[in-house]
Amino acid sequence: MGEMRQFRPGYKAPNDGIYIEVGEQGDSVMNPKQVRLAKGDPFPETSNHNRKWVKKSGQ
């Protein structure tokens, strides 16, 4: 089974890193929120209920 790549608010971060908001289908959004989380930290609320969190690429 693969690792989850999209996370909803309240889920726990699987790894340390910077996470950004994306749309429901994984598409990018204008001016996305970014958060730095440590492993086990809960994801905060998104700007829009249809958005999810993904790990920022290039880390």
mmCIF file of the N, C-alpha and C atoms, coordinates in Angstrom:
data_MODEL
# 
_entry.id   MODEL 
# 
loop_
_atom_site.group_PDB 
_atom_site.id 
_atom_site.type_symbol 
_atom_site.label_atom_id 
_atom_site.label_alt_id 
_atom_site.label_comp_id 
_atom_site.label_asym_id 
_atom_site.label_entity_id 
_atom_site.label_seq_id 
_atom_site.pdbx_PDB_ins_code 
_atom_site.Cartn_x 
_atom_site.Cartn_y 
_atom_site.Cartn_z 
_atom_site.occupancy 
_atom_site.B_iso_or_equiv 
_atom_site.pdbx_formal_charge 
_atom_site.auth_seq_id 
_atom_site.auth_comp_id 
_atom_site.auth_asym_id 
_atom_site.auth_atom_id 
_atom_site.pdbx_PDB_model_num 
ATOM 1   N N  . MET A 1 1  ? 0.848   -1.169 0.000  1.00 0.00 ? 1  MET A N  1 
ATOM 2   C CA . MET A 1 1  ? 0.000   0.000  0.000  1.00 0.00 ? 1  MET A CA 1 
ATOM 3   C C  . MET A 1 1  ? 0.898   1.238  0.000  1.00 0.00 ? 1  MET A C  1 
ATOM 4   N N  . GLY A 1 2  ? 0.552   2.245  -0.782 1.00 0.00 ? 2  GLY A N  1 
ATOM 5   C CA . GLY A 1 2  ? 1.368   3.448  -0.894 1.00 0.00 ? 2  GLY A CA 1 
ATOM 6   C C  . GLY A 1 2  ? 1.085   4.462  0.202  1.00 0.00 ? 2  GLY A C  1 
ATOM 7   N N  . GLU A 1 3  ? 1.981   5.412  0.296  1.00 0.00 ? 3  GLU A N  1 
ATOM 8   C CA . GLU A 1 3  ? 1.833   6.483  1.282  1.00 0.00 ? 3  GLU A CA 1 
ATOM 9   C C  . GLU A 1 3  ? 0.862   7.529  0.759  1.00 0.00 ? 3  GLU A C  1 
ATOM 10  N N  . MET A 1 4  ? 0.058   8.084  1.661  1.00 0.00 ? 4  MET A N  1 
ATOM 11  C CA . MET A 1 4  ? -0.873  9.142  1.269  1.00 0.00 ? 4  MET A CA 1 
ATOM 12  C C  . MET A 1 4  ? -0.091  10.368 0.828  1.00 0.00 ? 4  MET A C  1 
ATOM 13  N N  . ARG A 1 5  ? -0.615  11.082 -0.130 1.00 0.00 ? 5  ARG A N  1 
ATOM 14  C CA . ARG A 1 5  ? 0.057   12.283 -0.625 1.00 0.00 ? 5  ARG A CA 1 
ATOM 15  C C  . ARG A 1 5  ? -0.754  13.544 -0.371 1.00 0.00 ? 5  ARG A C  1 
ATOM 16  N N  . GLN A 1 6  ? -2.059  13.398 -0.153 1.00 0.00 ? 6  GLN A N  1 
ATOM 17  C CA . GLN A 1 6  ? -2.921  14.544 0.135  1.00 0.00 ? 6  GLN A CA 1 
ATOM 18  C C  . GLN A 1 6  ? -3.518  14.357 1.523  1.00 0.00 ? 6  GLN A C  1 
ATOM 19  N N  . PHE A 1 7  ? -3.580  15.456 2.269  1.00 0.00 ? 7  PHE A N  1 
ATOM 20  C CA . PHE A 1 7  ? -4.011  15.377 3.656  1.00 0.00 ? 7  PHE A CA 1 
ATOM 21  C C  . PHE A 1 7  ? -5.088  16.415 3.948  1.00 0.00 ? 7  PHE A C  1 
ATOM 22  N N  . ARG A 1 8  ? -6.046  16.033 4.753  1.00 0.00 ? 8  ARG A N  1 
ATOM 23  C CA . ARG A 1 8  ? -7.110  16.940 5.170  1.00 0.00 ? 8  ARG A CA 1 
ATOM 24  C C  . ARG A 1 8  ? -6.732  17.589 6.497  1.00 0.00 ? 8  ARG A C  1 
ATOM 25  N N  . PRO A 1 9  ? -7.354  18.739 6.800  1.00 0.00 ? 9  PRO A N  1 
ATOM 26  C CA . PRO A 1 9  ? -7.106  19.366 8.103  1.00 0.00 ? 9  PRO A CA 1 
ATOM 27  C C  . PRO A 1 9  ? -7.388  18.380 9.236  1.00 0.00 ? 9  PRO A C  1 
ATOM 28  N N  . GLY A 1 10 ? -6.514  18.375 10.246 1.00 0.00 ? 10 GLY A N  1 
ATOM 29  C CA . GLY A 1 10 ? -6.669  17.474 11.375 1.00 0.00 ? 10 GLY A CA 1 
ATOM 30  C C  . GLY A 1 10 ? -5.846  16.205 11.264 1.00 0.00 ? 10 GLY A C  1 
ATOM 31  N N  . TYR A 1 11 ? -5.509  15.784 10.035 1.00 0.00 ? 11 TYR A N  1 
ATOM 32  C CA . TYR A 1 11 ? -4.635  14.621 9.867  1.00 0.00 ? 11 TYR A CA 1 
ATOM 33  C C  . TYR A 1 11 ? -3.277  14.961 10.460 1.00 0.00 ? 11 TYR A C  1 
ATOM 34  N N  . LYS A 1 12 ? -2.474  13.953 10.777 1.00 0.00 ? 12 LYS A N  1 
ATOM 35  C CA . LYS A 1 12 ? -1.131  14.143 11.323 1.00 0.00 ? 12 LYS A CA 1 
ATOM 36  C C  . LYS A 1 12 ? -0.105  14.120 10.186 1.00 0.00 ? 12 LYS A C  1 
ATOM 37  N N  . ALA A 1 13 ? 0.870   15.015 10.240 1.00 0.00 ? 13 ALA A N  1 
ATOM 38  C CA . ALA A 1 13 ? 1.930   15.073 9.221  1.00 0.00 ? 13 ALA A CA 1 
ATOM 39  C C  . ALA A 1 13 ? 2.780   13.807 9.309  1.00 0.00 ? 13 ALA A C  1 
ATOM 40  N N  . PRO A 1 14 ? 3.019   13.132 8.170  1.00 0.00 ? 14 PRO A N  1 
ATOM 41  C CA . PRO A 1 14 ? 3.803   11.904 8.193  1.00 0.00 ? 14 PRO A CA 1 
ATOM 42  C C  . PRO A 1 14 ? 5.306   12.157 8.337  1.00 0.00 ? 14 PRO A C  1 
ATOM 43  N N  . ASN A 1 15 ? 5.757   13.348 7.935  1.00 0.00 ? 15 ASN A N  1 
ATOM 44  C CA . ASN A 1 15 ? 7.175   13.697 7.973  1.00 0.00 ? 15 ASN A CA 1 
ATOM 45  C C  . ASN A 1 15 ? 7.340   15.185 8.221  1.00 0.00 ? 15 ASN A C  1 
ATOM 46  N N  . ASP A 1 16 ? 8.535   15.582 8.656  1.00 0.00 ? 16 ASP A N  1 
ATOM 47  C CA . ASP A 1 16 ? 8.854   17.002 8.777  1.00 0.00 ? 16 ASP A CA 1 
ATOM 48  C C  . ASP A 1 16 ? 8.848   17.615 7.382  1.00 0.00 ? 16 ASP A C  1 
ATOM 49  N N  . GLY A 1 17 ? 8.452   18.880 7.275  1.00 0.00 ? 17 GLY A N  1 
ATOM 50  C CA . GLY A 1 17 ? 8.523   19.550 5.985  1.00 0.00 ? 17 GLY A CA 1 
ATOM 51  C C  . GLY A 1 17 ? 7.560   20.698 5.854  1.00 0.00 ? 17 GLY A C  1 
ATOM 52  N N  . ILE A 1 18 ? 7.575   21.293 4.664  1.00 0.00 ? 18 ILE A N  1 
ATOM 53  C CA . ILE A 1 18 ? 6.678   22.387 4.323  1.00 0.00 ? 18 ILE A CA 1 
ATOM 54  C C  . ILE A 1 18 ? 5.564   21.805 3.466  1.00 0.00 ? 18 ILE A C  1 
ATOM 55  N N  . TYR A 1 19 ? 4.336   22.133 3.828  1.00 0.00 ? 19 TYR A N  1 
ATOM 56  C CA . TYR A 1 19 ? 3.165   21.647 3.109  1.00 0.00 ? 19 TYR A CA 1 
ATOM 57  C C  . TYR A 1 19 ? 2.391   22.846 2.554  1.00 0.00 ? 19 TYR A C  1 
ATOM 58  N N  . ILE A 1 20 ? 1.808   22.677 1.357  1.00 0.00 ? 20 ILE A N  1 
ATOM 59  C CA . ILE A 1 20 ? 1.041   23.754 0.725  1.00 0.00 ? 20 ILE A CA 1 
ATOM 60  C C  . ILE A 1 20 ? -0.366  23.257 0.381  1.00 0.00 ? 20 ILE A C  1 
ATOM 61  N N  . GLU A 1 21 ? -1.275  24.216 0.208  1.00 0.00 ? 21 GLU A N  1 
ATOM 62  C CA . GLU A 1 21 ? -2.654  23.902 -0.175 1.00 0.00 ? 21 GLU A CA 1 
ATOM 63  C C  . GLU A 1 21 ? -2.730  23.610 -1.663 1.00 0.00 ? 21 GLU A C  1 
ATOM 64  N N  . VAL A 1 22 ? -3.559  22.643 -2.024 1.00 0.00 ? 22 VAL A N  1 
ATOM 65  C CA . VAL A 1 22 ? -3.888  22.370 -3.420 1.00 0.00 ? 22 VAL A CA 1 
ATOM 66  C C  . VAL A 1 22 ? -5.393  22.173 -3.514 1.00 0.00 ? 22 VAL A C  1 
ATOM 67  N N  . GLY A 1 23 ? -5.907  22.237 -4.738 1.00 0.00 ? 23 GLY A N  1 
ATOM 68  C CA . GLY A 1 23 ? -7.332  22.009 -4.956 1.00 0.00 ? 23 GLY A CA 1 
ATOM 69  C C  . GLY A 1 23 ? -7.694  20.545 -4.775 1.00 0.00 ? 23 GLY A C  1 
ATOM 70  N N  . GLU A 1 24 ? -8.979  20.243 -4.852 1.00 0.00 ? 24 GLU A N  1 
ATOM 71  C CA . GLU A 1 24 ? -9.483  18.877 -4.639 1.00 0.00 ? 24 GLU A CA 1 
ATOM 72  C C  . GLU A 1 24 ? -8.803  17.842 -5.528 1.00 0.00 ? 24 GLU A C  1 
ATOM 73  N N  . GLN A 1 25 ? -8.570  18.194 -6.761 1.00 0.00 ? 25 GLN A N  1 
ATOM 74  C CA . GLN A 1 25 ? -7.992  17.248 -7.718 1.00 0.00 ? 25 GLN A CA 1 
ATOM 75  C C  . GLN A 1 25 ? -6.468  17.327 -7.777 1.00 0.00 ? 25 GLN A C  1 
ATOM 76  N N  . GLY A 1 26 ? -5.858  18.059 -6.844 1.00 0.00 ? 26 GLY A N  1 
ATOM 77  C CA . GLY A 1 26 ? -4.402  18.185 -6.834 1.00 0.00 ? 26 GLY A CA 1 
ATOM 78  C C  . GLY A 1 26 ? -3.895  19.351 -7.658 1.00 0.00 ? 26 GLY A C  1 
ATOM 79  N N  . ASP A 1 27 ? -4.823  20.153 -8.199 1.00 0.00 ? 27 ASP A N  1 
ATOM 80  C CA . ASP A 1 27 ? -4.394  21.302 -9.004 1.00 0.00 ? 27 ASP A CA 1 
ATOM 81  C C  . ASP A 1 27 ? -3.931  22.446 -8.093 1.00 0.00 ? 27 ASP A C  1 
ATOM 82  N N  . SER A 1 28 ? -3.107  23.303 -8.651 1.00 0.00 ? 28 SER A N  1 
ATOM 83  C CA . SER A 1 28 ? -2.571  24.409 -7.856 1.00 0.00 ? 28 SER A CA 1 
ATOM 84  C C  . SER A 1 28 ? -3.624  25.495 -7.656 1.00 0.00 ? 28 SER A C  1 
ATOM 85  N N  . VAL A 1 29 ? -3.440  26.304 -6.627 1.00 0.00 ? 29 VAL A N  1 
ATOM 86  C CA . VAL A 1 29 ? -4.353  27.399 -6.316 1.00 0.00 ? 29 VAL A CA 1 
ATOM 87  C C  . VAL A 1 29 ? -3.552  28.693 -6.245 1.00 0.00 ? 29 VAL A C  1 
ATOM 88  N N  . MET A 1 30 ? -4.201  29.810 -6.446 1.00 0.00 ? 30 MET A N  1 
ATOM 89  C CA . MET A 1 30 ? -3.520  31.098 -6.358 1.00 0.00 ? 30 MET A CA 1 
ATOM 90  C C  . MET A 1 30 ? -3.304  31.444 -4.891 1.00 0.00 ? 30 MET A C  1 
ATOM 91  N N  . ASN A 1 31 ? -2.105  31.905 -4.555 1.00 0.00 ? 31 ASN A N  1 
ATOM 92  C CA . ASN A 1 31 ? -1.736  32.295 -3.188 1.00 0.00 ? 31 ASN A CA 1 
ATOM 93  C C  . ASN A 1 31 ? -2.053  31.208 -2.161 1.00 0.00 ? 31 ASN A C  1 
ATOM 94  N N  . PRO A 1 32 ? -1.493  30.005 -2.335 1.00 0.00 ? 32 PRO A N  1 
ATOM 95  C CA . PRO A 1 32 ? -1.783  28.939 -1.370 1.00 0.00 ? 32 PRO A CA 1 
ATOM 96  C C  . PRO A 1 32 ? -1.127  29.196 -0.018 1.00 0.00 ? 32 PRO A C  1 
ATOM 97  N N  . LYS A 1 33 ? -1.766  28.737 1.043  1.00 0.00 ? 33 LYS A N  1 
ATOM 98  C CA . LYS A 1 33 ? -1.158  28.787 2.373  1.00 0.00 ? 33 LYS A CA 1 
ATOM 99  C C  . LYS A 1 33 ? -0.010  27.793 2.399  1.00 0.00 ? 33 LYS A C  1 
ATOM 100 N N  . GLN A 1 34 ? 1.021   28.098 3.184  1.00 0.00 ? 34 GLN A N  1 
ATOM 101 C CA . GLN A 1 34 ? 2.126   27.181 3.398  1.00 0.00 ? 34 GLN A CA 1 
ATOM 102 C C  . GLN A 1 34 ? 2.348   27.055 4.900  1.00 0.00 ? 34 GLN A C  1 
ATOM 103 N N  . VAL A 1 35 ? 2.643   25.846 5.355  1.00 0.00 ? 35 VAL A N  1 
ATOM 104 C CA . VAL A 1 35 ? 2.930   25.624 6.777  1.00 0.00 ? 35 VAL A CA 1 
ATOM 105 C C  . VAL A 1 35 ? 4.139   24.707 6.906  1.00 0.00 ? 35 VAL A C  1 
ATOM 106 N N  . ARG A 1 36 ? 4.937   24.936 7.934  1.00 0.00 ? 36 ARG A N  1 
ATOM 107 C CA . ARG A 1 36 ? 6.043   24.032 8.256  1.00 0.00 ? 36 ARG A CA 1 
ATOM 108 C C  . ARG A 1 36 ? 5.581   23.183 9.436  1.00 0.00 ? 36 ARG A C  1 
ATOM 109 N N  . LEU A 1 37 ? 5.593   21.868 9.238  1.00 0.00 ? 37 LEU A N  1 
ATOM 110 C CA . LEU A 1 37 ? 5.134   20.942 10.266 1.00 0.00 ? 37 LEU A CA 1 
ATOM 111 C C  . LEU A 1 37 ? 6.217   19.923 10.600 1.00 0.00 ? 37 LEU A C  1 
ATOM 112 N N  . ALA A 1 38 ? 6.218   19.481 11.835 1.00 0.00 ? 38 ALA A N  1 
ATOM 113 C CA . ALA A 1 38 ? 7.078   18.383 12.261 1.00 0.00 ? 38 ALA A CA 1 
ATOM 114 C C  . ALA A 1 38 ? 6.247   17.101 12.195 1.00 0.00 ? 38 ALA A C  1 
ATOM 115 N N  . LYS A 1 39 ? 6.917   15.972 12.101 1.00 0.00 ? 39 LYS A N  1 
ATOM 116 C CA . LYS A 1 39 ? 6.228   14.687 12.053 1.00 0.00 ? 39 LYS A CA 1 
ATOM 117 C C  . LYS A 1 39 ? 5.272   14.576 13.243 1.00 0.00 ? 39 LYS A C  1 
ATOM 118 N N  . GLY A 1 40 ? 4.007   14.254 12.963 1.00 0.00 ? 40 GLY A N  1 
ATOM 119 C CA . GLY A 1 40 ? 3.000   14.094 14.010 1.00 0.00 ? 40 GLY A CA 1 
ATOM 120 C C  . GLY A 1 40 ? 2.177   15.336 14.299 1.00 0.00 ? 40 GLY A C  1 
ATOM 121 N N  . ASP A 1 41 ? 2.590   16.511 13.783 1.00 0.00 ? 41 ASP A N  1 
ATOM 122 C CA . ASP A 1 41 ? 1.807   17.732 13.977 1.00 0.00 ? 41 ASP A CA 1 
ATOM 123 C C  . ASP A 1 41 ? 0.506   17.642 13.171 1.00 0.00 ? 41 ASP A C  1 
ATOM 124 N N  . PRO A 1 42 ? -0.600  18.161 13.695 1.00 0.00 ? 42 PRO A N  1 
ATOM 125 C CA . PRO A 1 42 ? -1.852  18.138 12.932 1.00 0.00 ? 42 PRO A CA 1 
ATOM 126 C C  . PRO A 1 42 ? -1.856  19.229 11.856 1.00 0.00 ? 42 PRO A C  1 
ATOM 127 N N  . PHE A 1 43 ? -2.479  18.917 10.731 1.00 0.00 ? 43 PHE A N  1 
ATOM 128 C CA . PHE A 1 43 ? -2.624  19.909 9.661  1.00 0.00 ? 43 PHE A CA 1 
ATOM 129 C C  . PHE A 1 43 ? -3.670  20.938 10.071 1.00 0.00 ? 43 PHE A C  1 
ATOM 130 N N  . PRO A 1 44 ? -3.410  22.230 9.816  1.00 0.00 ? 44 PRO A N  1 
ATOM 131 C CA . PRO A 1 44 ? -4.390  23.270 10.153 1.00 0.00 ? 44 PRO A CA 1 
ATOM 132 C C  . PRO A 1 44 ? -5.523  23.310 9.121  1.00 0.00 ? 44 PRO A C  1 
ATOM 133 N N  . GLU A 1 45 ? -6.505  24.130 9.398  1.00 0.00 ? 45 GLU A N  1 
ATOM 134 C CA . GLU A 1 45 ? -7.605  24.336 8.453  1.00 0.00 ? 45 GLU A CA 1 
ATOM 135 C C  . GLU A 1 45 ? -7.068  24.964 7.165  1.00 0.00 ? 45 GLU A C  1 
ATOM 136 N N  . THR A 1 46 ? -7.714  24.654 6.051  1.00 0.00 ? 46 THR A N  1 
ATOM 137 C CA . THR A 1 46 ? -7.357  25.257 4.772  1.00 0.00 ? 46 THR A CA 1 
ATOM 138 C C  . THR A 1 46 ? -8.204  26.507 4.547  1.00 0.00 ? 46 THR A C  1 
ATOM 139 N N  . SER A 1 47 ? -7.856  27.291 3.523  1.00 0.00 ? 47 SER A N  1 
ATOM 140 C CA . SER A 1 47 ? -8.599  28.515 3.208  1.00 0.00 ? 47 SER A CA 1 
ATOM 141 C C  . SER A 1 47 ? -9.992  28.208 2.663  1.00 0.00 ? 47 SER A C  1 
ATOM 142 N N  . ASN A 1 48 ? -10.164 27.015 2.110  1.00 0.00 ? 48 ASN A N  1 
ATOM 143 C CA . ASN A 1 48 ? -11.393 26.628 1.455  1.00 0.00 ? 48 ASN A CA 1 
ATOM 144 C C  . ASN A 1 48 ? -11.636 25.153 1.786  1.00 0.00 ? 48 ASN A C  1 
ATOM 145 N N  . HIS A 1 49 ? -12.859 24.776 2.082  1.00 0.00 ? 49 HIS A N  1 
ATOM 146 C CA . HIS A 1 49 ? -13.145 23.397 2.491  1.00 0.00 ? 49 HIS A CA 1 
ATOM 147 C C  . HIS A 1 49 ? -12.855 22.362 1.410  1.00 0.00 ? 49 HIS A C  1 
ATOM 148 N N  . ASN A 1 50 ? -12.690 22.789 0.156  1.00 0.00 ? 50 ASN A N  1 
ATOM 149 C CA . ASN A 1 50 ? -12.389 21.870 -0.945 1.00 0.00 ? 50 ASN A CA 1 
ATOM 150 C C  . ASN A 1 50 ? -10.897 21.635 -1.132 1.00 0.00 ? 50 ASN A C  1 
ATOM 151 N N  . ARG A 1 51 ? -10.064 22.245 -0.308 1.00 0.00 ? 51 ARG A N  1 
ATOM 152 C CA . ARG A 1 51 ? -8.620  22.121 -0.475 1.00 0.00 ? 51 ARG A CA 1 
ATOM 153 C C  . ARG A 1 51 ? -8.028  21.078 0.457  1.00 0.00 ? 51 ARG A C  1 
ATOM 154 N N  . LYS A 1 52 ? -6.836  20.616 0.085  1.00 0.00 ? 52 LYS A N  1 
ATOM 155 C CA . LYS A 1 52 ? -6.088  19.645 0.882  1.00 0.00 ? 52 LYS A CA 1 
ATOM 156 C C  . LYS A 1 52 ? -4.645  20.124 0.979  1.00 0.00 ? 52 LYS A C  1 
ATOM 157 N N  . TRP A 1 53 ? -3.863  19.432 1.803  1.00 0.00 ? 53 TRP A N  1 
ATOM 158 C CA . TRP A 1 53 ? -2.448  19.744 1.984  1.00 0.00 ? 53 TRP A CA 1 
ATOM 159 C C  . TRP A 1 53 ? -1.593  18.698 1.272  1.00 0.00 ? 53 TRP A C  1 
ATOM 160 N N  . VAL A 1 54 ? -0.504  19.152 0.632  1.00 0.00 ? 54 VAL A N  1 
ATOM 161 C CA . VAL A 1 54 ? 0.488   18.241 0.048  1.00 0.00 ? 54 VAL A CA 1 
ATOM 162 C C  . VAL A 1 54 ? 1.874   18.754 0.413  1.00 0.00 ? 54 VAL A C  1 
ATOM 163 N N  . LYS A 1 55 ? 2.841   17.841 0.444  1.00 0.00 ? 55 LYS A N  1 
ATOM 164 C CA . LYS A 1 55 ? 4.202   18.232 0.750  1.00 0.00 ? 55 LYS A CA 1 
ATOM 165 C C  . LYS A 1 55 ? 4.753   19.026 -0.431 1.00 0.00 ? 55 LYS A C  1 
ATOM 166 N N  . LYS A 1 56 ? 5.391   20.147 -0.134 1.00 0.00 ? 56 LYS A N  1 
ATOM 167 C CA . LYS A 1 56 ? 5.949   20.998 -1.170 1.00 0.00 ? 56 LYS A CA 1 
ATOM 168 C C  . LYS A 1 56 ? 7.080   20.256 -1.864 1.00 0.00 ? 56 LYS A C  1 
ATOM 169 N N  . SER A 1 57 ? 7.063   20.246 -3.183 1.00 0.00 ? 57 SER A N  1 
ATOM 170 C CA . SER A 1 57 ? 8.090   19.529 -3.933 1.00 0.00 ? 57 SER A CA 1 
ATOM 171 C C  . SER A 1 57 ? 9.417   20.295 -3.878 1.00 0.00 ? 57 SER A C  1 
ATOM 172 N N  . GLY A 1 58 ? 10.504  19.572 -4.088 1.00 0.00 ? 58 GLY A N  1 
ATOM 173 C CA . GLY A 1 58 ? 11.811  20.177 -4.068 1.00 0.00 ? 58 GLY A CA 1 
ATOM 174 C C  . GLY A 1 58 ? 12.432  20.268 -2.683 1.00 0.00 ? 58 GLY A C  1 
ATOM 175 N N  . GLN A 1 59 ? 11.889  19.529 -1.716 1.00 0.00 ? 59 GLN A N  1 
ATOM 176 C CA . GLN A 1 59 ? 12.449  19.542 -0.362 1.00 0.00 ? 59 GLN A CA 1 
ATOM 177 C C  . GLN A 1 59 ? 13.395  18.401 -0.175 1.00 0.00 ? 59 GLN A C  1 
# 
